Amino acid sequence: MKISIIIPVYNEHLTLSQLLDRVEQATTNYETETILVDDCSIDGSREIILGQISHRANTIGVLRNINRGKGSAIREALRIVTGDIVLIQDADLEYSPFDYPRLLEPILQGHATVVYGSRFLNPTTLVGMSTMFRWGNRFLTWWTNLLFGSAITDMETCYRLCQPP
């Protein structure tokens, strides 16, 4: 089973190389492809991506000339994924790639077709999150669960795993 890891990037030069090292370390037991979509960064992230794709196997770089936002970057990457599972990873190190096995488990065992991560299930991930952001997220999550009959705990999570469309 192949995992496509989509990493939307916008001005992440401070964390990008470290993140890619962690992704590589965390995925040694999986067949993967990593798709980096730079959304017109101006801080040197593009140059880091070009350097990384030249020496990392199964790493693809998409360099956009117009900033269109994270959602658009993800949609662009979805058009070129070749994996059986898609995993979205932010480039800012807020989420650890070492959580991948736990996130993949429900899909690999056939218990789920979609998995959402949650910062609210691990209190250490809430460090630095403002109270206003935390309560705003909880309200939006509550509203989403009410509207769609879902049971997610972090609507604004980065981690989303699913089969490609």
N, C-alpha and C positions, 0 to 999 in steps of 0.2 A: 504494500500500500504506500503510495507516494503522497507526501504532504507539501502543499504549496503555501509558503509563508509570504504574505503580502506585508510590506513595510512602507506605508506612506511617509514621506520625508518632507519636512519644510523647516529649514534653518535649524538643523540638528547636528551641526558639526562637532559639538562638545561631547556627544554621547554615541554617535553613529558607529564608529569603529569598535568601541567597547561592546555595544549591543550585538554587532555582527559576530564578534568573538564568542559572546555568550550563546548566541543562536547556534553557532557551529558546535560548541561544546555540548549543548543540550540536545542536539539532534544526531549524535553519532550512531544511535541505534535505529535511525529511520532513513528512508530514502526521501530526500527533500529537494525542492527548488526554492530559491529565495528571490522574490521580485521586489526590487527597490524602486519606488516611484517618487522622483523628486518633483515637487510642485513649485518649481521656479525659485529655489532657494538662492539667497544672495550672500550667504555666510561661509561658503566653502564646502557645503555639503555635496554639491555636484561633483567637485573634484575628488572628494573622498569616495563617492560612489564609483566614479570612473576607475580609481585605483583599486577598489575592492573587487569589482567585477573582473579585473584583469588577472587576479590571482586566486579567486575563490571559485571552485567548481560549482556548477549549477546555480550561479547567481546572475540575474538579469537586471540591468539598469534601464529605467525609462526616465528620460529627462524632458520635462515639459517646459515650454517657453512662456506659458501663461499660467498664473496661479488661479486654479479653479476650485481649490478646497480638497479636504480629505476624502469626502464621499466620491468626488469625481476621480480622484487618484485611485481609490479602491475599485471603482467601476472599470477604469482603464486596465488595471492589473487583472481583473476577473476575465477580461477578454483573452488573455494569453496564458492563464494557468493551465497546467497539464496534470496536476495532482488529483488524487481521489478525495482529498480533504483539503479545504482552504482554511488557513489560520491567519488572522489579522493581528499584527504586532505593531504597537506604536514604537517610534524610534527614541523616545525620551527616557527610557529605563524606568518608567513608573511600574512596569510589569516585568517580571522575570521570566526569561525563556525556560528556566529550570522548572517552571510550572507546567510545561507542555505535557509530560506524561499523565498528570492528573486530569488535565483538560481533555486529552485524547481518549482516555479510558472509556467513558460512556459511549463514544462513537465506535471505538474498536470492538467493544463487547456487544454491540448491537442494541444498547439500551436507549440510545438517542440518535437523532439525525442532526441536531443542532445543539451546541453547548455555548453558554455565555459565561465568561469569567465574572468575578465579583470582588471588588475591593472591600466590601463590607463584611465579608466572611473571615477576613484576616485583619485584625486591628492594626497590625504594624504597617499595612499599606495605606492607612489613613493619616499617617504622620505628614504634616504640612498641608493637609486639605482644610480649607477654611470652613468655619461653621456654616456660613451662608451657602457655600457650594454643597456641603454635605446634606443640609436640609432641603435645598433645592433639588438635588439628585433624588433624595428619598421621596419627595413629593411627586416628581415626574415618574419615578419608578412605580409608586403606588397608583398613579393615574393610568399608566400603561397597563399594569396588571388588571385594573378594573375594566378598562376598555376592551382588552383582548383576552381576558380570562387566563392570563399567564401567571407564572410564579417566579419571576426573576427578582434579584435583589439589588442589581446595579444596572439601570438602564443605560447609563453613560459609559459603560465599560468599553475598553479597547478590545478585549479578547472575545472574539466570535469565531467559532469553528463550525463548519458545515460542509456539505458536499457542494461542489461547484454547480452553478446554475446551468 
